Amino acid sequence: MRKLILRPQLRVLLATLLLTLGLSAPVAYGEELGKAEAEQQAAAAQTLTWTAGDPIDRYLSAPTTAVAGATTIVFENSTATGNTTGMPHTLTFDIADPEYNNDVPLNILANPNDDQGGRHTAEVVLTPGRYLYHCTIPGHGTMQGILVVTEGGGEDTTAPVTSAKVDGTKNADGAYVGQATVTVNAEDEVGGSGVDKVEFAVGDAGEWQPYTGPVVVNTVGDHKIRYRAADKAGNVAAEKSESFKVVAPDTGDTTAPETSAAVTGEQNDQGQYVGMATVTVSATDAGSGVNTTEYAIGADGAWQPYTAPVMFHDPGTYKVRYRATDRAGNAAAEKSVDFTLVAAPVEDTTPPEVTAKVEGNRNSDGAYVGQAKVTLTATDDDSGVDKVEYSLDGAPYVTYTQPLILDRFGRHTVAYRATDKAGNGSEAQQVAFTVVEGGGPEAPNCPEFDERETVFVGAVNSGVPNRMTKARCTIGELIEDERSWSSHALFLKHVDTIRDRVVAEGVISGREGRLIYQAAKDSGIGTPGNTTGYTPLFDGSERSFNKWQHVGGGSFGLNPDGTMTSGTSKAGLGMLWFPERKYGDFSLKLQWRDDAPVNGNANSGVFVRFPNVHDHPEESRPEWVAIKYGHEVQVFDRPDGDMYKTGSIYGFDRVGLAGAGVTPKGTWNDYEIQVVDQHYKIFRNGVLINEFDNTGGQVFEPPRSDDPGTDGRRYASGYIGLQVHGVTDVVSYRDIRIKEL
């Protein structure tokens, strides 16, 4: 007999009812009532504590179970709990996953340097079920766990009670005629955690499967159905079973089933199956119906039930026998199929071998004078070379068709790779060298630098290859789409002149010229509202780099080639920001490159629309002003780690790896962030990878002291910044420019 356990609330109600009727509760019950009240008081005084320290992949301690009711949550990430780095952590209860309770929207940020010394408390009310908690700080995705909450009265340690019932029409011998139906029932004790799952299995060796409704058994013969259940606290009931027999109804059927078999798979010219063969057996019966289908391998192989097509992988000669019986006991005659299986040809898994040769006149320093010629050669002894590709100075990879002539003075890097016809790709290699003046043609004076694979006019991709012209500048460099144009008509006239010239040179076809002109018309360059062009914020010079200001941990360094790189000399989380002015609606363009070591994270981001970091003295670390009050546009291409990949609005709108437009490590990427009102567009290499409306709450000015991140509020204007995430999270930036919209 199951024990009835009254909840404390019901006990109080029962005592009140007895008093109303002029009765008194027995002394034993009064003792029970006092115990229940004590349990309630204990539940109300419940305190649950989480601690964190230096590790970024786990909490140092966390509770696993609790009882329902008022609860004090303590989250401590302090020097006392072992945090020696000042790294912040959060304790966040997930309210978005429907598999868990979503009635406690808890989000506590703690670090040893905050005004609480890293120890924070919160008062909440827990309800029975499961809560999923985790850390929301970037790079801490594995700090998570589950809290199981039961009804008051202590931890649930009692498994569910299970039973089963077999229904159907029986004959005089107790066998079920035609079919039997098995119904399984499971209940958890009152006040327990509740039934989580019920499972059943067929026979002694059958696999467990979810029980979702009564199980109908109509195969003639002896049967066993096993069953079990588990509650939400993890208690599993002992396995039980029901055994019974099913017999066929008397239909007068005297005809055996019809059987057939088919062998499928790839065959060679001799009719042999290559690599794999599949045998599919079929049986039909128009009378009482098919009861069993069996197969055996070889002349002496044992019979076994046929439940699905049988696959063969080992080379050899095979005979597969098969047969069937119907529900009336009629057996079909044994039949067989014969076939031969041979091994598949050895798969080509070896990538091509590719080499680079640099030729030209060199001076005493080893630099090439005037120009250098780069020739790529690839060989493959198996399926053959399919294509060879190269990347010049970090630009996207393009197909190699002829030797490269490089006459631009300065340092150059050519990365190269090859792919064979079986799809095997070689690892990228690179060769670096310097071209200097003297003894050769002068370097071209191109209006802009643009070595993208296709011709872009503004943000519009024409789709036309960005080929080199006779002026030794690319088509995109001649178009000058980032120059200030006083009118759209003047810009179109300029593009028309460039188009006519490169068509006459044979660089592009007339059709490609029309595509470029149409892209120029669609770009809107020179129209009202699009007349100012882009203003450089960082042009590679020391003067422009010094206009930026660093706060927090980490560092950014200026490189001799006019780029700047994060995280190379100092550990910690920090930011480089441009304090000269705030921006409202804008288009921000820049180029970034993943320069992390092989095992590095290459984690960074672009902060926009955050207030002056020095106007929030309540923040112990000024770099957190951008995180809490602005939006971070993520830069993170790794398949593991943080769920927010490149193009994500961190914490608000997630882009997965498939939509991030990932390019190989070491490749320069064009990044454009367009912000108009509260509508954000993120472009990577000319492709829109994210679009986000900040509709979580009101937009406000001027700055407030409270944290707007809790309800989605963000500023209508603010500053621009770049994140440094850590000493191995190396990302380089160049050519940062902005246009107000």
C-alpha positions in Angstrom: 0.0 0.0 0.0 1.3 3.5 -0.9 1.8 5.9 1.9 -0.2 9.1 1.7 1.9 12.1 2.5 0.1 15.4 3.2 1.7 18.7 2.2 2.1 21.1 5.1 -0.5 23.5 3.6 -3.0 20.6 3.5 -2.2 19.7 7.1 -3.0 23.3 8.3 -6.3 23.2 6.3 -7.3 19.9 7.9 -6.6 21.3 11.4 -8.7 24.3 10.7 -11.6 22.1 9.4 -11.5 20.0 12.6 -11.7 23.1 14.8 -14.6 24.4 12.8 -16.5 21.2 13.4 -15.8 21.3 17.1 -13.3 18.5 16.9 -9.7 18.4 18.0 -6.8 16.9 16.2 -5.1 13.8 17.8 -1.9 14.5 19.6 0.1 12.5 17.1 -1.3 14.7 14.3 -0.3 17.8 16.3 3.2 16.5 16.4 3.1 16.0 12.6 1.8 19.5 12.2 4.6 21.0 14.2 7.1 19.0 12.2 5.5 20.3 9.0 5.7 23.9 10.2 9.3 23.4 11.2 10.0 22.0 7.7 8.4 25.1 6.2 10.5 27.4 8.3 13.6 25.4 7.4 12.7 25.7 3.7 12.2 29.5 4.0 15.6 29.8 5.6 17.3 27.8 2.9 20.6 29.2 1.6 22.3 27.9 -1.6 25.9 29.0 -2.3 28.0 29.0 -5.5 31.6 29.9 -5.6 34.1 30.8 -8.4 37.8 31.5 -8.6 40.6 31.5 -11.2 39.2 28.6 -13.4 37.1 29.8 -16.4 35.6 26.4 -17.2 33.9 25.5 -13.9 32.4 26.8 -10.7 34.5 25.8 -7.6 31.3 24.7 -5.8 27.6 24.5 -6.6 24.6 22.9 -5.0 22.8 20.0 -6.8 19.5 19.8 -4.9 17.2 22.1 -3.0 13.6 22.2 -1.6 10.9 24.5 -3.0 10.3 27.8 -1.3 11.9 31.1 -0.3 15.7 30.8 -0.8 18.8 33.0 -0.3 21.2 32.6 -3.3 24.8 33.4 -2.5 27.3 33.8 -5.3 30.9 34.6 -4.3 33.8 35.2 -6.7 36.4 36.7 -4.5 40.0 36.5 -3.3 38.7 34.4 -0.4 37.3 31.8 -2.9 40.5 31.7 -4.9 40.2 34.5 -7.5 43.7 35.9 -7.9 43.3 37.4 -11.5 40.3 39.7 -11.0 38.4 37.8 -13.8 34.7 38.4 -13.5 32.1 35.5 -13.5 28.3 35.5 -13.6 25.7 33.2 -12.1 22.8 33.1 -14.5 19.6 31.0 -14.3 18.5 30.2 -17.9 14.8 31.1 -18.5 14.8 30.4 -22.3 15.1 26.6 -22.4 11.6 25.0 -22.1 13.0 21.8 -20.6 13.8 23.7 -17.4 12.0 26.0 -14.9 12.0 29.5 -16.2 10.5 31.4 -13.2 13.8 32.7 -11.7 15.5 35.4 -13.9 18.7 35.5 -11.9 21.8 37.2 -13.3 24.6 38.1 -10.8 28.0 39.6 -12.0 30.8 39.3 -9.4 34.5 40.0 -9.3 36.9 40.6 -6.4 37.2 44.3 -7.2 33.5 45.3 -7.1 31.8 47.2 -4.3 30.7 43.9 -2.7 34.2 42.4 -2.7 32.9 39.7 -5.1 30.2 38.3 -2.7 26.6 38.9 -3.7 23.2 37.6 -2.5 19.7 37.4 -4.0 16.3 36.4 -2.5 14.3 34.1 -4.8 11.4 31.6 -4.6 12.2 28.2 -6.1 9.5 25.8 -7.4 9.7 22.0 -7.9 11.6 20.9 -11.0 15.0 21.6 -12.6 16.9 24.9 -13.0 19.7 25.3 -15.6 22.4 27.7 -14.5 25.6 28.9 -16.3 28.1 31.8 -16.7 27.4 34.4 -19.4 30.9 36.0 -19.6 32.5 35.3 -23.0 34.6 32.1 -23.1 32.9 30.6 -20.1 30.3 28.4 -21.9 31.2 25.2 -19.9 30.6 26.7 -16.5 27.1 25.3 -16.1 25.0 22.8 -14.1 21.5 21.7 -13.0 19.8 22.3 -9.7 17.0 19.8 -8.8 14.3 21.3 -6.6 11.8 19.0 -4.8 8.7 19.7 -2.7 9.2 20.6 1.0 10.0 17.7 3.3 13.5 16.8 2.1 15.3 15.3 -0.9 13.3 12.9 -3.1 14.9 9.4 -2.7 11.9 7.2 -3.6 11.5 5.7 -7.1 8.2 5.8 -8.9 5.7 2.9 -8.4 5.1 1.0 -11.7 2.5 -1.5 -12.9 1.4 -3.0 -16.2 -1.9 -4.5 -17.5 -2.4 -6.9 -20.5 -5.7 -6.6 -22.3 -7.3 -8.6 -25.2 -9.5 -11.5 -26.1 -8.4 -14.8 -24.5 -9.1 -18.4 -25.5 -9.7 -21.3 -23.1 -6.0 -21.8 -22.6 -5.5 -18.1 -21.5 -3.7 -17.1 -24.7 -4.6 -13.9 -26.4 -6.4 -14.3 -29.8 -5.1 -12.1 -32.6 -3.3 -9.5 -30.4 -2.6 -8.3 -26.9 -2.4 -4.7 -25.6 0.1 -3.8 -22.8 -0.6 -0.6 -20.8 2.2 0.6 -18.4 1.5 3.0 -15.5 4.0 5.0 -13.3 3.3 7.3 -10.4 5.6 9.2 -8.0 4.8 9.7 -4.4 2.9 12.9 -3.4 5.5 15.6 -2.8 8.1 13.8 -4.9 9.9 15.3 -7.9 7.5 13.7 -10.4 7.8 11.0 -13.1 10.5 12.0 -15.6 10.3 9.0 -18.1 8.8 5.6 -18.6 10.4 2.9 -20.8 9.7 -0.5 -22.1 11.6 -3.3 -23.9 10.5 -6.4 -25.9 11.9 -9.8 -24.8 14.9 -10.5 -22.6 17.4 -8.8 -24.9 15.4 -6.0 -26.5 16.6 -2.4 -26.2 14.9 0.1 -23.9 12.6 2.6 -25.7 10.3 5.4 -24.5 6.8 4.4 -23.5 4.4 6.9 -25.1 1.2 4.8 -25.2 -0.2 1.2 -25.0 2.0 -1.4 -26.8 0.1 -3.6 -29.3 1.6 -7.1 -29.9 0.1 -9.1 -32.8 2.9 -11.6 -33.6 1.9 -15.2 -32.9 4.0 -16.8 -30.1 5.3 -16.2 -26.6 6.2 -12.7 -25.5 7.7 -10.7 -22.6 7.3 -7.0 -22.1 9.8 -5.4 -19.6 9.2 -1.9 -18.1 10.6 0.6 -15.7 10.4 4.3 -14.8 12.5 7.2 -13.3 11.6 10.4 -11.5 13.1 13.9 -12.0 15.4 13.4 -9.0 17.0 10.5 -10.8 15.5 7.6 -8.8 14.9 4.5 -11.1 12.2 1.9 -10.3 13.3 -1.7 -10.5 12.6 -3.5 -13.8 9.3 -5.5 -14.0 7.8 -7.6 -16.8 4.6 -9.2 -18.1 4.7 -12.5 -20.1 1.9 -13.8 -22.3 1.1 -15.7 -25.5 -0.6 -14.6 -28.7 -2.3 -17.2 -31.0 -3.8 -16.6 -34.4 -7.6 -16.5 -34.9 -9.2 -19.3 -36.8 -9.4 -17.9 -40.4 -9.2 -21.1 -42.5 -6.0 -19.8 -44.1 -4.0 -22.6 -45.7 -1.8 -20.6 -48.0 1.8 -19.8 -47.1 3.2 -16.2 -47.5 4.8 -15.0 -50.8 8.5 -14.2 -50.3 11.2 -12.4 -52.4 14.6 -10.8 -51.9 16.6 -8.2 -53.7 20.3 -7.3 -53.6 21.3 -3.7 -54.1 24.5 -1.7 -54.3 27.1 -0.4 -56.7 28.2 -3.1 -59.3 31.2 -3.4 -61.5 31.4 -4.7 -65.1 31.4 -8.3 -63.9 28.2 -7.8 -61.9 30.1 -7.9 -58.6 29.0 -5.6 -55.8 31.7 -3.0 -54.9 32.4 -2.0 -51.3 28.9 -2.9 -49.9 25.8 -4.9 -50.7 22.4 -4.8 -49.1 19.9 -7.6 -49.0 16.2 -6.7 -48.6 13.7 -9.5 -47.9 9.9 -9.0 -48.5 7.0 -11.2 -47.4 3.3 -10.7 -48.0 0.2 -12.8 -47.0 -3.4 -12.1 -48.0 -4.9 -14.5 -45.5 -4.1 -14.3 -41.8 -1.1 -12.0 -42.4 2.7 -12.5 -42.0 3.8 -13.6 -38.6 7.6 -14.1 -38.9 10.3 -13.4 -41.5 13.7 -15.0 -41.1 17.1 -15.1 -42.9 20.3 -17.1 -42.6 23.8 -16.5 -44.1 25.4 -19.4 -45.9 24.3 -23.0 -46.3 24.6 -23.8 -42.6 24.0 -20.4 -41.0 21.6 -20.1 -38.1 18.1 -18.6 -38.7 17.6 -15.2 -37.2 14.6 -12.7 -37.3 14.6 -10.3 -40.3 13.7 -6.8 -39.0 15.6 -4.6 -41.5 17.8 -4.8 -44.7 21.0 -6.7 -44.1 24.2 -5.0 -45.1 27.5 -6.7 -46.1 30.9 -5.0 -46.1 33.5 -7.8 -46.2 34.6 -9.1 -49.6 33.5 -12.6 -50.4 30.9 -14.9 -52.0 27.6 -15.0 -50.2 24.4 -17.1 -50.1 21.5 -15.6 -48.1 18.5 -17.9 -47.4 15.1 -16.6 -46.3 11.6 -17.8 -45.3 8.4 -16.7 -43.7 5.4 -18.0 -41.8 1.9 -16.6 -41.5 -0.3 -16.2 -38.4 -2.2 -19.4 -39.2 1.1 -21.4 -39.1 1.7 -21.8 -42.8 5.4 -21.8 -43.7 6.8 -20.6 -47.1 9.5 -22.8 -48.7 13.1 -21.6 -48.2 14.6 -19.5 -51.0 18.0 -17.9 -51.4 20.0 -15.2 -53.3 23.7 -15.5 -54.2 26.2 -12.6 -54.9 29.8 -11.7 -54.8 31.2 -8.6 -53.0 34.6 -7.1 -53.8 36.6 -4.4 -52.0 36.2 -0.8 -53.2 39.2 0.8 -54.9 41.6 2.5 -52.5 40.3 6.0 -51.8 42.6 9.0 -52.6 43.2 10.6 -49.3 46.5 12.3 -50.1 46.5 16.0 -50.9 48.5 17.5 -53.8 52.1 18.7 -53.3 52.5 22.3 -54.1 55.6 24.5 -54.3 56.3 28.2 -54.9 59.3 29.6 -56.8 60.2 33.3 -56.6 62.4 34.8 -59.3 64.0 38.2 -60.1 67.1 40.3 -59.6 68.1 40.6 -55.9 70.3 43.1 -54.1 72.8 42.4 -51.4 70.0 42.4 -48.8 68.1 39.7 -50.6 65.3 42.0 -51.7 64.0 41.8 -55.3 64.8 44.9 -57.3 61.9 46.4 -59.3 59.7 43.3 -59.4 59.4 39.6 -58.4 57.9 36.7 -60.3 56.1 34.0 -58.3 55.4 30.6 -60.0 53.2 27.9 -58.3 53.5 24.2 -59.2 51.2 21.4 -57.9 51.4 17.6 -58.5 49.1 14.8 -57.5 49.8 11.1 -58.4 46.3 9.8 -57.6 43.1 11.6 -58.7 45.0 14.6 -60.2 45.2 18.3 -59.4 41.9 20.1 -59.6 42.9 23.7 -58.7 45.6 25.8 -57.3 44.8 29.0 -55.3 46.8 31.8 -53.8 46.2 34.7 -51.4 48.3 37.9 -51.8 49.1 39.9 -48.7 46.1 38.4 -46.8 43.5 39.0 -49.5 40.8 36.2 -50.1 42.1 33.2 -52.1 41.7 33.3 -55.9 42.5 30.7 -58.6 46.0 30.6 -59.9 46.2 30.6 -63.7 49.6 32.1 -64.5 52.8 33.4 -62.7 52.3 36.5 -60.5 54.3 39.6 -61.3 54.6 41.8 -58.2 56.0 45.3 -58.7 54.5 47.1 -55.8 57.4 48.1 -53.5 57.3 46.8 -50.0 56.9 43.5 -48.1 54.7 40.8 -49.7 53.3 37.5 -48.5 51.9 34.9 -51.0 49.9 32.1 -49.4 49.2 29.1 -51.6 47.4 25.8 -51.6 46.0 23.1 -54.0 43.1 20.7 -54.1 42.9 17.4 -56.0 39.9 15.9 -57.9 39.0 13.7 -54.9 38.6 16.9 -52.8 41.8 16.6 -50.7 43.2 20.0 -49.9 46.8 20.7 -49.0 47.6 22.8 -46.0 48.3 26.5 -46.8 52.0 27.4 -47.1 53.4 30.8 -47.7 56.5 32.6 -49.1 57.4 36.1 -48.1 59.8 38.6 -49.7 60.5 42.3 -50.3 60.4 44.3 -53.5 62.4 47.6 -53.6 62.9 50.4 -56.1 65.7 50.4 -58.7 66.2 48.8 -62.1 62.5 48.3 -62.8 59.2 50.1 -63.3 58.0 52.4 -60.6 55.2 51.1 -58.3 51.7 51.9 -59.5 50.0 55.0 -58.0 46.6 53.5 -57.3 43.8 55.8 -55.9 42.7 53.1 -53.4 43.8 49.8 -52.0 41.3 47.1 -53.0 42.4 43.5 -53.7 39.0 41.8 -53.0 38.1 38.9 -55.3 35.2 40.7 -57.0 34.5 44.4 -57.8 32.5 46.1 -55.0 31.0 49.6 -55.5 30.2 50.8 -52.1 28.4 47.9 -50.4 27.2 46.5 -53.8 28.9 43.4 -55.1 29.0 43.5 -59.0 30.1 39.8 -59.1 32.8 40.8 -61.7 36.3 39.5 -60.9 38.5 42.3 -59.6 41.2 41.9 -62.2 44.5 43.7 -62.6 44.4 46.4 -65.3 47.2 47.7 -67.6 47.8 50.5 -65.0 48.8 47.7 -62.6 45.9 48.7 -60.4 42.8 46.5 -59.8 39.4 47.6 -61.2 38.2 48.3 -57.7 41.2 50.6 -57.0 40.4 52.7 -60.0 36.7 53.2 -59.2 37.4 55.3 -56.0 34.1 54.4 -54.3 35.3 55.8 -50.9 36.2 59.3 -52.2 33.9 62.2 -51.5 31.7 62.8 -54.6 29.6 65.9 -54.9 26.9 64.3 -57.0 25.7 60.8 -58.1 25.9 61.8 -61.8 29.6 62.8 -61.5 30.4 59.5 -59.8 28.6 57.6 -62.6 30.4 59.5 -65.3 33.7 58.6 -63.6 32.7 54.9 -63.4 31.6 55.0 -67.1 35.1 56.3 -68.0 36.8 53.5 -66.1 34.5 50.9 -67.6 35.1 52.0 -71.2 38.9 51.9 -70.6 39.1 48.4 -69.1 36.7 47.0 -71.7 38.9 48.5 -74.5 42.0 46.9 -72.8 40.2 43.5 -72.9 40.3 43.2 -69.1 36.5 42.7 -68.9 33.7 42.0 -71.3 30.9 44.4 -72.3 28.5 42.4 -70.1 30.8 42.6 -67.1 31.1 46.4 -67.7 27.3 46.7 -67.6 27.3 44.8 -64.3 29.8 47.2 -62.8 27.9 50.3 -64.0 24.6 48.9 -62.6 26.4 48.3 -59.2 27.5 51.9 -59.3 23.9 53.1 -59.9 22.7 50.9 -57.0 25.4 52.1 -54.6 23.9 55.6 -54.3 27.4 57.1 -54.0 27.1 60.9 -54.4 23.4 61.1 -53.6 22.1 63.4 -50.8 22.9 61.7 -47.5 25.7 59.8 -49.1 28.1 62.6 -50.0 30.7 62.7 -47.3 32.6 59.6 -48.0 34.5 57.8 -45.1 36.6 59.5 -42.5 39.7 57.5 -41.4 39.8 56.7 -37.6 43.0 54.5 -38.1 45.1 54.8 -41.3 48.1 52.9 -40.1 50.1 55.9 -39.1 51.5 56.5 -35.5 49.6 59.8 -35.5 46.2 58.1 -36.0 47.1 55.2 -33.6 47.9 57.7 -30.8 44.3 59.1 -31.1 43.0 55.9 -29.6 43.1 55.2 -25.8 43.5 51.9 -24.0 41.6 50.9 -20.8 41.6 47.6 -18.9 43.9 44.6 -19.4 45.6 43.4 -22.5 47.2 45.7 -25.1 47.2 46.8 -28.7 50.4 47.4 -30.6 51.2 49.3 -33.8 53.0 47.3 -36.5 55.5 48.5 -39.2 53.1 47.5 -42.0 50.4 49.9 -40.8 48.3 47.4 -38.9 47.6 47.1 -35.2 47.4 43.8 -33.2 45.7 42.9 -30.0 46.8 40.7 -27.1 50.4 40.1 -28.0 52.3 41.5 -24.9 49.9 41.8 -22.0 47.3 39.4 -20.6 43.8 40.4 -19.6 40.5 41.7 -20.9 40.5 45.3 -22.2 39.6 47.8 -24.9 41.1 50.3 -27.3 38.5 53.1 -27.9 38.4 56.3 -30.0 37.5 59.1 -27.5 37.5 62.1 -29.9 33.7 62.0 -30.7 30.5 60.0 -30.5 28.6 58.7 -33.5 24.8 58.2 -34.0 23.8 56.6 -37.3 26.8 55.4 -39.2 28.6 52.9 -41.5 31.8 51.7 -39.9 34.2 49.8 -42.1 37.5 48.1 -41.2 39.5 45.0 -42.0 40.5 42.3 -39.5 42.6 39.2 -39.6 42.8 36.1 -37.3 46.5 36.1 -36.2 46.1 33.8 -33.2 48.6 30.9 -32.8 47.3 27.5 -33.9 45.7 26.8 -30.5 44.7 30.4 -29.9 41.2 31.8 -29.7 41.3 34.8 -32.1 38.5 36.3 -30.0 37.8 40.1 -30.3 34.9 42.4 -31.1 33.9 45.9 -32.1 32.1 48.0 -29.5 29.6 50.7 -30.7 27.4 53.3 -29.1 28.8 53.2 -25.5 29.1 56.2 -23.2 32.4 57.8 -22.1 34.1 55.1 -20.0 35.3 57.7 -17.5 31.7 59.0 -16.7 30.9 55.8 -14.7 33.0 55.9 -11.6 30.8 53.1 -10.1 32.5 50.7 -12.5 35.7 49.4 -11.0 37.0 48.5 -14.5 36.2 51.1 -17.2 36.3 48.6 -20.1 33.0 47.1 -18.7 31.2 50.3 -19.6 31.3 49.3 -23.2 30.1 45.7 -22.4 27.2 46.8 -20.1 26.0 49.9 -21.9 27.0 49.4 -25.6 26.7 46.6 -28.1 29.6 44.3 -29.0 29.7 43.0 -32.6 31.6 39.7 -32.2 34.8 38.5 -34.0 35.2 34.8 -33.2 35.5 32.1 -35.9 36.4 29.0 -33.8 34.0 26.0 -34.0 34.2 25.4 -30.2 34.0 27.7 -27.3 31.6 30.7 -27.1 28.2 30.2 -28.9 28.3 33.8 -30.2 30.3 33.7 -33.5 31.4 36.4 -35.9 28.6 38.9 -36.7 26.7 38.2 -33.5 25.4 41.1 -31.3 26.9 39.7 -28.2 24.3 38.6 -25.6 21.4 39.8 -27.8 21.4 38.2 -31.3 23.4 35.0 -32.1 25.0 34.1 -35.4 26.2 30.4 -35.6 29.4 29.3 -37.3 27.5 28.3 -40.5 26.3 31.8 -41.0 29.5 33.6 -40.0 31.2 33.4 -43.4 34.3 31.8 -41.9 37.6 32.3 -43.9 41.0 30.6 -43.4 43.2 31.8 -40.5 45.5 34.6 -41.7 43.0 36.0 -44.2 42.0 39.7 -44.1 38.3 40.2 -43.8 36.2 43.3 -44.8 33.8 44.2 -42.0 31.0 46.8 -42.2 28.7 47.7 -39.3 25.7 49.8 -40.3 23.6 51.3 -37.5 20.5 53.4 -38.3 18.2 54.2 -35.3 18.1 50.9 -33.5 18.6 48.7 -36.6 22.0 47.0 -37.1 23.4 45.3 -40.2 26.6 43.4 -40.2 28.5 42.7 -43.5 31.5 40.4 -43.9 33.3 40.5 -47.2 30.3 42.2 -48.8 27.8 39.6 -47.5 25.1 40.5 -45.0 25.6 37.9 -42.2 23.3 39.5 -39.5 20.5 42.0 -39.1 19.3 43.0 -35.7 16.6 45.3 -34.2 17.3 46.5 -30.7 13.7 46.3 -29.5 14.4 45.1 -26.0 13.5 48.5 -24.4 13.8 52.3 -24.7 16.8 54.1 -26.0 18.1 56.9 -23.7 20.4 59.8 -23.4 22.2 61.1 -21.3 24.1 58.3 -19.5 22.5 56.7 -16.4 24.2 55.1 -13.5 22.0 51.9 -13.6 22.8 49.0 -15.9 20.6 49.2 -19.0 21.8 45.7 -20.1 19.2 44.0 -17.9 16.3 45.0 -20.1 17.8 45.7 -23.5 18.1 49.5 -23.4 20.9 51.0 -25.3 22.1 54.5 -26.3 21.2 56.4 -29.5 24.8 57.4 -30.0 28.2 56.7 -28.5 31.8 55.8 -29.0 33.7 53.2 -31.0 36.0 50.6 -29.5 38.0 47.4 -30.2 38.2 44.5 -27.7 41.3 42.7 -26.6 40.3 39.4 -25.1 43.5 37.8 -23.9 47.2 37.2 -24.7 46.4 34.3 -27.1 43.3 35.9 -28.7 45.4 37.7 -31.4 43.4 39.7 -33.9 44.9 42.4 -36.2 43.0 45.5 -37.6 43.7 48.0 -40.4 42.0 50.7 -42.5 39.3 51.7 -39.9 37.0 54.4 -41.3 33.5 55.7 -40.7 30.7 57.6 -42.5 27.8 59.2 -40.8 24.4 58.3 -42.3 
